[in-house]
Amino acid sequence: MNDIASVRARLEADYAGLSTQLRGAARFALKEPGFVALYPLRRVAQRAGVSPATFVRLAKHLGFASYNGLKEIFRDGMHSGAARYATDAHQLLSYKGGRGFERAWRATGQVQVRNIAEMMASIQPGAVEAAGLCLAKARRIFIMGLRSNYAPAFYFHYVLRTFMRNAILLEDRMGMLIDELGDIGPKDAMVALSADPYAIEAVKAVEYAAKAGAPVIALTDHKLSPIAGPATHVFVVPNASASFYHSMVPKMVLLESLVCLLVARGGQAAVDRVKAEFDRREDFGIYWHDKKRG
């Protein structure tokens, strides 16, 4: 096992049979390969929330004589792929003002360009179309993004409501998520957004919906994500960022593509509903207009 691709494949294949602690280490290594490559064992373990000994055991499980052998594989892997760029972006947090901020400003845009390019290359249009057709046939579309994922979920719900009346935004207000899910079933569908650290209520909701027979479309950060297993359609979306928190931009791009598909599938009726909705808003006077003088 002498390359990063082999290590990733082995970790993904063995994941289900690993102990809880080893799973934590494996998940972190797959999600943050650049951090593993650049930082000392103790700091890597602290960031992953496991003991240093756990990473040593993981290295031995993979057939390496020591942790350093595993680390070198991750170092070599930095010469290609998104890991190096994401890690470089992480370093920009130490810059303040002046030319330092100029670099951060440029990296902020560049990392998103790379994210989107990676997503477009790894996700086939046919897979997105299949998910969109699932939504088009659904009696109700339940949309869930908790905590940081609420923003793209709200956006998706907001736009869908301009031409569809069957979109429901799950918000878990006052701990009422199970009530919001109601009688979700096989005729419905769920769009779920979640990334590490995964909100426990989001995981529970996905499991509940899948058990009720509703197809789940998951937008997440890894194939080993807890919302990926129960899902019918899984999209692994890059979320590298120049800031300290993961980016929502690629998820927004994927959601916009689903909007395009649903409008196209809806035909002229969808166009008429969009027009009627915005006419209604205009009549209500919700938009600003520059008043002509004299």
N, C-alpha and C positions, 0 to 999 in steps of 0.2 A: 504494500500500500504506500505508494510514493508520490501521490498527487492529491490535491484538494478535492477533486471530483470523486475519487475513490473513497476518501474519508467521508464526504457528505453522503454518498450512496450507502455506505456501511452504517452510518449513524441513523439514517432514515429507516433502513431495513431492520436494525436491531432495536429501535426506539421502544416499541411496545413491550419488549421483554426486559428492559432495564429497570433498575430500582428507581424510586422516586427521586433520590439525590442525583443519580446518574442521568436521569431524564433532564433534570434541571441544567446540568452541565452540558449535555448534548444539545439541548434547545438553545442555550446561550451561544455555544460554539457555532451552530448553524446560522444563528441570527446576527452575531457580531464577530465574524471571523477576523476582521481587522483589529479589534480590541484584543483578541487572543494573540494575534501575531505581534503586537507592539508592546504590550504591558506585562509586567511581572506576574507570576503565578498568583501571588497573594492578592494583588489588586483585581485580577481577572475573577478569582473566586469570590471576592467581596462583591463585585459588580453583579455576578451571576446569582448570588445568594446561597452559595454552597461553600463547603470547606475546601481548602487547597488539596487535601487528600482525595477528594472526590474527583478532581481533574486528573490526578495521578492515576487513580483507578480506571478512569475512562481511557487514558492513554494506553494503559496495559491491556484493557479490554480490546482495544483496536490493534494490538500487536506491537506497540512501541516499547522499547526497553525503558524509556523514561518520558516524563512530560515534555522535556526539551525536544524530543524527536517529533512529537505531535505539533509543538509550537513552530518548528522549522517548516513543517508542511504548510501551516497557515501563513508563514512568512513568504514562502515561495508563491502561494496563491494570491498574494497581494499584487503581483505583477500583472494581473488581469482581473476583470470583473468589477463589480460595484463596491466591493469591500474597501479597496484602497481609497477610492474617492470619498466614500462616506467617512472613513477614518480621518482623512485630510480635512474634511469639512469640520469634523469634531474639534480639530486643533485650533480652528478659528475663534473658538470661544475665549481664548486667552488674549485676543487682540482688542484694543480699545481705541476708538477714534482715529482720526488721521488716515494714513495709508493703510493701517490695519483694518479699518472699517471698509475701506474701498475694496480690499481683497474679500472680506466677508460678503459685501454687497454683490460682487460678481459671482462668488461661490454659491450664494443663495439661489441665483437663477440657474447656474450651470448644473447644480445637483438635481434640480427639478427636470431639466432637459434630459439628463442621464436617466433619472427615474422613469420618465415617460417612455424614452426610447427602449429601456430594458423591458418595461411592461408590454409595449406594443410588439416587441420581438418574441416574448415568451408566452403571450396569450393569443391563441388563434381566434380570428373573427368568428369562425363557426361556433366556438364555445360560447362567446358572448351572445351570438344570435340565438342559440339554444336556450340560454337563460332568459333572454328577452321574450321569446315565444312562450316560455313557461309563465312569465308575468302577464303576457297578453291574454292568456287563457284563464287566468285566476279569477275566482269570484271576488276575492279581496286580496290586496297586497299589503302585508304588514311590514313596516320598515323600522329597523331597530339599529341605533347607534348610540351607545351610552357613553357618558363622560366626554372625552375628547372627540369621539366619533359622532357625537350628537350633531355637530355642525354639518357634515356632508349628508347625514341622514335627513336632517331638517330640510336642507336644500332639495334633495331628491323628492321628498314628500311635497314640498311647496310647488315645485315645477309640475309634478304629476297631477296635482289638484287643479291645474289650469285646463286640463283636457280629459281627466279621468275623475270619477267620483268614488272609486273603490280603494283609494290609498289610505292607510291608517298608520299614523306615526306612534310608535311605542315609546313612551317617555319615562316610565317607572316613577311617576309622580306620587309622592306620599306612600311609596312602597306598594303601588297598585299594579305592578306589572302583570301579575297573574290575572287580574281583572281585565286589564287591557287586552290580553291575549284572548280572553273569552272562549268562544267555541271554535277556535282555529282548527281547521281540518284539511282533508285531502283536496278539497276544491279551492283552497286558498294557497298562498305562497308567501314566503318571508324573505326579505333582503336583510342580511345581518352584516354589520361592520364591527370588527374588533381586532385589536392588535395587542401585543405584549406591552404592558401588563394587562391581561384580559379581565374585564369586569366580570365578576362571578355571576351577576344577574343576567348578563348577555349570554354566557355559556349555558346557564339553566334554561333560558328562554329558547335557545336554539335546540337544545335537547328535547324540550317540551314540544315544540312545534314539529320536530322530526318524528317524535313518538306518536303525535296525533295524525301523522300522515301527510303533513304539509311539506311540499318541496322547499328546501332552503337554499338560497343563493348567498354564499359567504364571500365577503371581501375581507381578506385577512393577510397576515404577514408571513405565513409559513405553512407548509403542508402538514406540519405537526401541531398546528394551532388547535386548541380544543373545540373551536367551532367548525373546523374543517371536516372532522370525522363524521358527524351526523348530516353534513350538507349534501345536497344533490348536485349542486354546481359550486365549484371552489375556484376562486381567483386569488392567486398569490400576488399581492400588489406591493411593489417596492415602496419603502417609506423613509429612505435616507433623508437627512436634513442637515442644513448648515447650523441650525440652532440646537438647543438641548433636547427638543422634543420631536417625535416623528412627524413626518409631513402628511397632510391630507390631500395634497394636490393630485397625485395619481388616482386616488379613489374618486375624486371629483371627475376626472377625465373618463373613467370607466362608467360612472353613473350618467354622465352626459351622453355617452354612446348608447346607453339603454334608453334614455329619453328619445334620442333620434329614432331608434328602432320602433319604439312604441307609438310615436306619432305617425311614422310611415305605415305601420300596421293598422293604425286607426283610420287612415285614409282621410277623405274629405270631411267626414264626421268629426274627426279629431281637430282638424283645422277650424271648422265652424265653432267647436266648443272653445278653442283658444280665443277666437275673435269675440265670441259672446262674453267670455270671462273678462277680457280686457275692456270691452265696451262697458260692462257693468262697473268696473273699477273707475273708468273715466266718468261715468254718470255720477258716481259717488263722490267724485272730486278728490281722489287720493294722490294725484300726481300734480307737481308744480308746473305751471306754464308761465312763461314770460309775458306779461301783459303789455300790449302795445300802447304807447303813449300818443295822445293827441291825434 
